[in-house]
């Protein structure tokens, strides 16, 4: 699969030799070491804050400046990701204007600090990776996940799953696909990760890769509801794409004959393929209202496929299921 997070690029740099005790800004959650996970660093504390602590956990160093606009968006995102890591990483924030001697020393050692923001990741006293510019939170999470992986750790699977689902819900399928892939590296038999990856690939319009992902699902998960739902979503996407080509003609047919249930059924499939779930459900529910037994209950069965593909807890599923129950049991 293409959506697998890559390894960090190893690097190497020396470090200044001064040391001091950092002042704590925040404390980690209970159960983690007592050292602060987010601190303001500088020349005097660099050895203790960064070099020495990087032998315990990976350390992100955020080089910023008060006049730097992008820094104002990047730093809060770095802090959020650091907190979410639950003590597995540390963040040290360094104002380059207040620490010119340190910046000069690090630049001489090969750290590119000509522009800010620059974020360098230290592990075992060495620079493991870095990036420049204000990345979005999703990209920072990927960077941290790769850093933890290279350092022999990983973000908790529950956090990865929550982030992946959020990315999918927020219409960020590329991020979702990467996160679901990262989860599969940790838990290769996670039905949530397999189902989510297929749905993310479908959202990216890559039916071929989604189908390929389904073929990689472990056999024992084949009947799991998450996998069944992903399989239904893939099947409906293909049907919807074909039906969408005839969308205008389907409306013409229904205008001419509101009882043309074949046209309404195809219209529902096309609308679902276009992501217009409420309208797709409305079309099938209208068939049930007019003739619940049409074509051996085809409208009801297609609605059930929709529910399976959308997910049992989705708002569109819950709303349409209530209306279907009202029609069938009235």
ABEGO torsion letter per residue (X at the ends): XABBBBBBBBBBBBBBABBBBBBBABBBBBGBBABBABBBBBAAAAAAAAAAAAAABBBBBBBBBAABAAAAAAAAAAAAAAAAAGGABBBBBBBAAABAAAAAAAAAAGBBAABOBBBBBBBGGBBABBBBEBBBAAAAAAAAAAAAAAAGBBBBAAAAAAAAAAAAAAGBAAAAAAAAAAAAAABAABAAAAAAAAAAAAAAGBAAAAAAAAAABBAAAAABAAAAAAAAAAAAAAAAAAAAAAAAAAAAAAAABAABAAAAAAAAAAAAAAGBAAAAAAAAAAAAAABAABGGGAAAAAAAAAAAAAEAABAAAAAAAAAAAAAAAX
